[in-house]
Amino acid sequence: MPRGSDAVTVSLELARARFQWTLEVVAKEGIHLSYSWRRLFSEPIDVDWVMALVNSPEKAERMEAFISRFGRMQDTIADKLLPRWLQALAERPGSQIEVLNRAEKLGLLDSTENWLEVRALRNRLVHEYMRDPVVFAYDLNLGRQFSHTLVKTYQRMRQDAVERMGFSSENLPAELSSLNHDDLPKTR
């Protein structure tokens, strides 16, 4: 059994490996989210679109895929990737709000408050599914915007792994392509 500094080295190596593995998971989730984002928002989402879902199972499937992938990527980043990133930096992660505050302070998040809004949206999309078509259409379009936050957070974490943690870019998953609003119709 390793002792003293050897145990710390092994522990840090394990933390770095877990972070890298989780970053790979988030990269895959980001690829799938981008695909669903492009498919769902290939047309404007409004109240009429939401009300018509009952007669359009294909659109409902696209919407469900987007909501699932948005929620999964948000969960993985907040619940696994950010805490593992701190552990790989030899820091002790605390509560989720403490982890988010630390990530903001170190430049990975623009704002803890913004991230909490992303989390609240994830909860509404998953748990308050189409209760009010007006609110649901609004929330889907908010998800369209907040998807950029998820992708940008992944990009920053990947860059931080190279710059602060010394990972080789070649040993990390690729950067995600940005979500491009210009290719899609405007919302009503």
C-alpha positions as CSV (number, residue, x, y, z in Angstrom):
1,M,0.0,0.0,0.0
2,P,1.4,3.4,-0.9
3,R,2.4,5.7,1.9
4,G,2.8,9.4,2.4
5,S,3.6,11.3,-0.8
6,D,3.2,8.1,-2.8
7,A,-0.4,7.8,-1.7
8,V,-1.0,11.5,-2.6
9,T,0.5,10.9,-6.0
10,V,-1.6,7.8,-6.6
11,S,-4.7,9.6,-5.4
12,L,-4.0,12.6,-7.7
13,E,-3.4,10.4,-10.6
14,L,-6.7,8.6,-10.0
15,A,-8.5,12.0,-9.7
16,R,-6.9,13.1,-13.0
17,A,-7.9,9.9,-14.7
18,R,-11.5,10.1,-13.4
19,F,-11.6,13.8,-14.6
20,Q,-10.4,12.8,-18.1
21,W,-12.8,9.9,-18.4
22,T,-15.7,12.2,-17.3
23,L,-14.6,14.9,-19.8
24,E,-14.8,12.2,-22.5
25,V,-18.4,11.3,-21.4
26,V,-19.4,15.0,-21.6
27,A,-17.8,15.3,-25.0
28,K,-20.0,12.5,-26.3
29,E,-23.1,14.0,-24.6
30,G,-22.2,17.3,-26.3
31,I,-22.1,15.7,-29.7
32,H,-25.5,14.2,-29.1
33,L,-27.0,17.4,-27.7
34,S,-25.7,19.3,-30.7
35,Y,-27.4,16.9,-33.0
36,S,-30.7,17.1,-31.2
37,W,-30.4,20.9,-30.9
38,R,-30.0,21.2,-34.7
39,R,-32.9,18.9,-35.4
40,L,-35.3,20.4,-32.8
41,F,-34.6,24.1,-33.7
42,S,-34.7,23.6,-37.4
43,E,-38.0,25.3,-37.2
44,P,-39.3,28.0,-34.9
45,I,-40.7,26.8,-31.6
46,D,-43.8,28.6,-30.4
47,V,-47.1,27.9,-28.6
48,D,-48.7,26.6,-31.8
49,W,-45.8,24.2,-32.3
50,V,-46.1,22.9,-28.7
51,M,-49.9,22.5,-29.0
52,A,-49.4,20.5,-32.2
53,L,-47.1,18.0,-30.6
54,V,-50.1,15.8,-29.7
55,N,-50.5,15.1,-33.4
56,S,-46.8,15.0,-34.3
57,P,-45.0,12.1,-32.7
58,E,-41.8,12.7,-34.8
59,K,-41.6,16.3,-33.4
60,A,-42.3,15.0,-29.9
61,E,-39.5,12.5,-30.2
62,R,-37.1,15.3,-31.3
63,M,-38.2,17.4,-28.4
64,E,-37.8,14.5,-25.9
65,A,-34.3,13.7,-27.2
66,F,-33.3,17.4,-26.8
67,I,-34.7,17.6,-23.3
68,S,-33.0,14.3,-22.3
69,R,-29.7,15.3,-23.7
70,F,-29.8,18.8,-22.3
71,G,-30.6,17.5,-18.9
72,R,-28.0,14.7,-19.0
73,M,-25.1,17.0,-20.1
74,Q,-26.1,19.6,-17.4
75,D,-26.2,16.9,-14.8
76,T,-22.9,15.3,-15.8
77,I,-21.1,18.7,-15.8
78,A,-22.5,19.9,-12.5
79,D,-22.6,16.6,-10.6
80,K,-19.5,14.9,-11.9
81,L,-17.2,16.9,-14.1
82,L,-16.8,20.0,-12.0
83,P,-16.2,18.2,-8.7
84,R,-13.7,15.8,-10.4
85,W,-12.0,18.8,-12.0
86,L,-11.4,20.2,-8.5
87,Q,-10.2,16.9,-7.2
88,A,-7.7,16.7,-10.1
89,L,-6.5,20.1,-9.1
90,A,-5.9,18.7,-5.6
91,E,-8.9,20.7,-4.2
92,R,-11.7,19.3,-2.1
93,P,-15.1,19.9,-3.7
94,G,-17.8,21.0,-1.4
95,S,-21.5,21.6,-1.9
96,Q,-22.7,22.2,-5.5
97,I,-22.9,25.9,-4.9
98,E,-19.3,25.9,-3.6
99,V,-18.1,24.0,-6.6
100,L,-20.0,26.4,-9.0
101,N,-18.5,29.4,-7.1
102,R,-15.0,28.0,-7.4
103,A,-15.5,27.2,-11.1
104,E,-16.6,30.8,-11.6
105,K,-13.7,32.2,-9.7
106,L,-11.3,30.1,-11.8
107,G,-12.9,31.3,-15.0
108,L,-14.7,28.1,-16.1
109,L,-18.2,29.5,-15.6
110,D,-19.3,33.0,-16.6
111,S,-21.6,33.1,-13.6
112,T,-22.8,30.8,-10.8
113,E,-26.2,32.5,-11.0
114,N,-26.4,31.7,-14.8
115,W,-25.5,28.1,-14.1
116,L,-28.3,27.9,-11.4
117,E,-30.7,29.2,-14.1
118,V,-29.6,26.4,-16.4
119,R,-30.2,23.9,-13.6
120,A,-33.6,25.4,-12.9
121,L,-34.5,25.2,-16.6
122,R,-33.4,21.5,-16.7
123,N,-35.7,20.8,-13.8
124,R,-38.7,22.6,-15.4
125,L,-38.2,20.8,-18.7
126,V,-37.9,17.4,-17.1
127,H,-40.5,17.7,-14.3
128,E,-43.0,20.3,-15.5
129,Y,-43.4,18.8,-18.9
130,M,-45.9,20.8,-21.0
131,R,-48.1,22.0,-18.2
132,D,-48.5,25.4,-19.8
133,P,-47.8,25.6,-23.6
134,V,-46.8,29.2,-23.4
135,V,-44.3,28.6,-20.6
136,F,-43.1,25.3,-22.2
137,A,-42.4,27.0,-25.6
138,Y,-40.5,29.8,-23.7
139,D,-38.5,27.2,-21.8
140,L,-37.6,25.2,-24.9
141,N,-36.3,28.4,-26.5
142,L,-34.4,29.1,-23.3
143,G,-32.9,25.6,-23.6
144,R,-31.9,26.6,-27.1
145,Q,-29.9,29.5,-25.7
146,F,-28.6,27.7,-22.6
147,S,-27.2,24.8,-24.7
148,H,-24.5,27.3,-25.6
149,T,-23.6,27.5,-21.9
150,L,-23.1,23.8,-21.7
151,V,-20.9,23.6,-24.8
152,K,-18.9,26.6,-23.7
153,T,-18.4,25.1,-20.3
154,Y,-17.1,21.9,-21.9
155,Q,-14.7,23.9,-24.1
156,R,-13.4,25.9,-21.2
157,M,-12.9,22.7,-19.1
158,R,-11.0,21.1,-22.0
159,Q,-8.8,24.2,-22.4
160,D,-8.2,24.3,-18.6
161,A,-7.1,20.7,-18.7
162,V,-4.4,21.6,-21.2
163,E,-3.3,24.9,-19.7
164,R,-3.7,24.5,-15.9
165,M,-3.5,20.7,-15.6
166,G,-0.9,20.0,-18.3
167,F,-2.9,17.4,-20.3
168,S,-1.9,17.0,-23.9
169,S,-4.6,18.2,-26.2
170,E,-4.1,15.0,-28.3
171,N,-5.1,12.9,-25.2
172,L,-8.4,14.7,-24.7
173,P,-11.6,14.5,-26.6
174,A,-12.0,16.9,-29.5
175,E,-13.5,20.4,-29.1
176,L,-17.2,20.5,-29.8
177,S,-18.5,22.5,-32.7
178,S,-20.4,25.6,-31.7
179,L,-24.1,25.7,-32.0
180,N,-24.8,28.2,-34.7
181,H,-27.9,30.3,-34.5
182,D,-27.4,31.7,-38.0
183,D,-28.2,28.4,-39.6
184,L,-31.6,28.2,-37.9
185,P,-34.9,30.1,-38.3
186,K,-35.6,32.9,-35.8
187,T,-38.0,32.2,-33.0
188,R,-41.4,34.0,-33.1
